[in-house]
Amino acid sequence: MWPILLRHNSERAIARTEQYGGKARMDIMRYRPEDDSKQAKMVYLEYPFGNLFEFYSHSYEETYAADYE
């Protein structure tokens, strides 16, 4: 298991990780691209020494909550 970080500015976090020798392991994934009111995103990042971590823009509850009507 690897660390999970939460921050709303995904692009800045990726840039800072790459600035210090890390890299993004995938493109930023948006969970519900069809719904502009839900902006939750995630990306896997890698430290320069190889450890991976998940980066989320929103909390687990906000990202995976189901909307029932």
N, C-alpha and C positions, 0 to 999 in steps of 0.2 A: 504494500500500500504506500502511496506517496502523498505528500501534502496537498491540500486544496486551499487556494487563496480566493478571496472575494474582493472585487473592486469594480467600480462602474466604468473605468476608462481602460478597456482592453487594449486598444492600440498603443497607448502610452506604456503599459506594462510590457507589451511585446518589444517595443523599441528599447526600453531600459534593459530588458533581459538580453537582447542582441547586442546592445552597447557594451555589455560586460562579458561577452563571449558565449552566451547561451543562444538558443534558437527555438523558434516555433516549430513544433512537430506536425502541425496541420494548419489549414486555414481556419479562421474564426468561424465557428458554427453557431448559427442563430437557431434557437429552438422552435419558434413559430414564425417563420418569415411571412406567412400570409396575414398575420395580425400585427398591425403597426402599434397597437397599444401594449404589446408584449415584446420587450426588447432584450430578453435574456439571451446571453451568449456564453460560449465556453471555448477554451483552446487548451491543448496540451503544450507545455513549455518544458525546455530542458536546460538545466544549469550547465555551465561550462565543463563541469567534472562529471556529467552524465546523469545526474538524478532528474527524474521527471516530476512535474507537478501539474495539477489541474488548476486552471484559472477560470473562475466564474464571475460574471458581471452582476449577478443577483443571488440572493440566498437560495438554498435548496428548496425551501417552501415556495418561493416565487417562481423558480424555474420549473418545478415539476408539478405544481398544483393543477388539479383538474377543475375546470369550470363547469359546474352542473347547473342546468336551468330547470 
